[in-house]
Amino acid sequence: MTDSRWENALRSRGLRVTAQRLAVLQEVAANPHAEADEIVNGVNKRIGRISVQAVYDVLRVLAEVGLVRHIEPAGSSVRYEVRVGDNHHHVVCRHCGLTQDIDCVVGEAPCLEPSHTYGFVLDEAEVTFWGLCSKCQKSKIATPKESE
């Protein structure tokens, strides 16, 4: 997305356009599934010194207005992406943590039909596929199950 599209996206959600918000959006877009520390480092390179707390604050606001989505794969730090508004899933490498998007498995959101909803009105399903990425496979790194 271009800067002007990010600016319009911020304004359309009632947010002021700031250098910090633009830099965070650009960094998340350039590095999907990055952790907050990685985003901080990237934003510092883009605009100079910014506090860790400021980046967390921007990420929180952007998530609240739907410009950024955070995911929390088990055993991993929170990761951020700008792919929002669809119900895609993720595949995560058990060894190096590489995370990639996978489109919805079947049908429309929430993609899966649970056996029981317990009275909930469902609007989203999160699926995380786990395995070894091609790089880790080539390194012949054994998964915990293989090493037992």
Order of alpha helices (4+ residues) and beta strands (2+ residues): alpha-alpha-beta-alpha-alpha-beta-beta-beta-beta-beta-alpha-alpha
